[in-house]
């Protein structure tokens, strides 16, 4: 089953779960042969061999739906997940020992030959609670207030939002019926450190390049922004060409390089003086970048460019911040 992105948590006949930030996977044991499949039916066990130990707990002719995640210091680490997609088996073995992955189960599809996927969600969850005591189970709640609190706090543990599943619905492979997801979009004040011209219209700016200052005063490139209202676009095309200057970016990550969409095409960019501040909306911060493109919200002429720092989007962790182990300890229904 897949989820439809919505802006608000639904209320009523729903079950709510954290949205784990890893690789979706179905773990199955068919006739004693263990496999873990991605949502597009690609085998994943080669990249996560440490999950065999978990799979040994799965009886023959059984299958669980869940998420493969890596946790570091109580927080999910998606970058570490991507490092696993490496062709060298020796490299995979090394990483699996250094930063082992976990399988977080949130649904049971078959159990000892029983077609559990045909049952409604609440019966599948009850079955999972009974037979899955040795597995790490994702917590659930039917309390929308609890789900709303998760939505505000899950980011501290590196999770990606909240999933709502309609009660009374059987498992529907490939369908978005009965499952929605809500992500806690955040905003950040960023410096415009460069731009790219459109290759479709002369004199048209297609993309902004964004930056934040680090603790030592260096300027890091953190991501892109595109899709502007017409009035904002006109203002950008008037101001940015006048601010072109040698780049002020000092971090290891810089714009440019080759496009992964058009082979051999260079992603030319124009650095500008870091004078203009804009507020953008983003959904996920991952190490030194916004994982996805951001959305322009408004100009911030009242903001001092030097105040656009990492601390604004990544405040220091507090003792009461949610962690993955603390979340998994509350796995039962509420």
BELCORLIN-V915962 format. One record per helix or strand of 3 or more residues. SS is the DSSP state (hx for helix, st for strand). FROM is the first residue (numbers start at 1). LEN is the number of residues. If there is no record, write none. Layout:
BEGIN
SS & FROM & LEN
SS & FROM & LEN
END
This chain:
BEGIN
st & 14 & 5
st & 23 & 8
st & 33 & 5
hx & 49 & 7
st & 62 & 8
hx & 78 & 6
hx & 89 & 10
st & 102 & 10
hx & 116 & 3
hx & 121 & 11
hx & 144 & 14
st & 162 & 5
st & 179 & 4
st & 186 & 12
st & 205 & 9
st & 219 & 8
hx & 230 & 14
st & 270 & 3
st & 277 & 6
st & 294 & 6
hx & 305 & 3
hx & 310 & 4
hx & 324 & 5
END
